[in-house]
Amino acid sequence: MRRAGLLGLLVAAHFVSLLGVHSAAAQDNLKTYRYSKAGNWTISALYNAGNFLSCYARVSYRNGINVSLIAYENGRWTLQFYNQNWPRRPVSKFRAALEVDGRVLRNTDATYRGRSVFLEIGRSVDPVRSLVSGRVMTIRSNSGTSSFKLTNAYDAANGVAECWLHHKRRRDRSGNDAFNSGQQPRGNNRGAF
């Protein structure tokens, strides 16, 4: 794994595909706040016009694919795979198998949107724990097979869970986003996951 210098340029495209937003005005309302790091994974929170949307951990692989583990505001977990060199495609669904260390974790619906593929994990944390406790994640579909090392993935998922809890609590207490006070939150390594 490596840090991609191009990653900063991909941020806007990632968030547009993440939200399915296509207007310039909507893009202007998106804000990311870096929360913490776990090895090569960067954990951040995403807001739209002051409303908490998600926390995610992102890592870049040498093959040009960026993998994000996302926890949406509603508690739903998703994996996103993005590559700027993939052709833009309209929304389409397909079946995929998510494997960890050679064992099928789940057969699930995947969605191709723009230059991203999204695999739904659901609201339960158990499949996420199983995923990030492994060494290698493999995605199989009719289109092919891709494998990714999961170095530091458990710490990254824990960081996403802590970020999510932090931002949900801040919003729920104040009725506003976590940054009205102007203070940037920091990871506390309490082990929320």
N, C-alpha and C positions, 0 to 999 in steps of 0.2 A: 504494500500500500504506500501511497505517497500523497503529499499535499499537492494539489493542483493550483498553480498560479492563476489559471484560467477560471478557477472556481468563483472568484468574485464577479467575473463577467457573466457567469451562469446563474447567479442568484435571482435576478429579475425573471429570467425565463423559467426557472424552477418554480417560483411562487405563482407565476401566471398559470403554469400547468397544474400546480397543486390545487389552486382554487377554481380552475376552469374560467378564469377571468380574462377577458380579451380587450377591455377598453383601457385607454391610457389613464383616464381619471381613476379607475379602480386600482391600477398599478401604483399611482401616486399615494394612495392611502395605506399601502402595505409597509410595515416596519418590522425589522427583525432586531432582536436583542440577543446578543451572545450571552449564554448562561454559564457554560463551563466547557472543559475538554476532557476527553477520556482517550488517551493515546492519540491516534490520528483522527478520531471522531470529534467533531465540533457539535456541541449541543446549543440550540438556540430556541427562542420563542418567537412566534409569528403573530402579529397583530394586524388587523385591517380597520382603519378609522377608529383606533382606540379599543377595538373589541378583540379579546383573546381568541385566536383560532386554533393554535396547536403549539406543541413543543416537538422538536425533532433532533435526531442525531444524524449527521451526514459524514460520509467518508468517501474518498476518491480512490479508485483502483487504477492500476497502470493501463488497463485496457480502455480507459476513457469513461468508464461507467461510474456514476455517482450513486451510491446507495444511501437512502434515508429511511430511518425507522421513525415513524410519525405517530404521535398520540394526539388526536384531535380533541377539541374542547369537550365534546360529548362523550369522551372515553373510548372511542373507537381507535384501534391500532391498525396501521397500514405500512407496508413496505413500498418504497418508490425506487425505481431504477431509471436513471436519466443518462442519456448520452447525446451531446450536441450534434454528433455525426449521424444519428439515426434520422431517417426521413420523417417529416411531419406526417402524421396520419390522423384521420378523423377518429372519433371515439369508436372503439370496437372491443367486444368482450371475447375472452377465450378461456379455456380450462388450463390450469397449471398445477403441477405438484410442487410443493415446497418440502424439500428434504433437508435433514440435518444429520451429518455424519453417516449418510447412506440410508437413513430411515425416513420414511415418509411422515412428515409432521402433519400435513393436511393437503387435501385436494381442494382447490379453491377457484373462485372466479378471479380472473385478472382482467384489467382494463388497460388498453393501449390508448393514450390520449396525447396528442402532439408528439413529443419526443420522449415521453415517459411511459413506463409500465407500472401500474399499481396493483399490488396483491393485498387483498383484504385479509386481515388477521382476526378482526372482531373485537369485542369488548373485554373478553377475558384476558387476564394477564398470564395465565398458565401457558398458552402456546408461545407467548413472547419469551417467557422464562426458558422454555424448552429450546427455542430457537437460539437465543443468545448464550446458552450454556454449552453449545456445540463448538466444534472447531471449524467445520466447513458447511456452508449453506449452498444448496443446489436447487435451481429452478428448472423444471422440465415442462416442456409444452410441445405441441406439434411443430413449432418453429425451431426447436433446438433445445440445447442444455447449456446452462451457464453456472459456474461455481465460484464462490467467494469465500475467502478465509474470514473467520469471525474474530480476529484478534481484537481484544479489548471491547467486544460487543456487549458483554454483560455489564461492564462499567458504563458503557454508553447508554444502554437501556435503563440502568439505574438513574443516570443523569437525566434522561428524558422524563422518567417518573417523578423525580424530585422537582424538575422544572415545571411539569404539569401541575403537581400539587401546589407548588409555590404560586403560580399564576392563577390557578382556580381559587385558592384561598384569598389572594389579594383582591381579585375581582369580586368574589362573593362578599367579602367584608365591606368593601368600599362602594360597590356598585359601579366602579370605574376600572380602568386598566391598571396594571401593576406599576405604572411609571408616572402617575400624576405627581408624586412627590419629587420627581427628578432623580431619585436614587435608582441605580442599577442593581438588580438582585445578583447574588453570587451563590454558587453551589455550596451546600453545607455538608455534603458527604454523610448524611444521616442514614443512608441506605433505604430510601423510600420504596425501592423495587422489591 
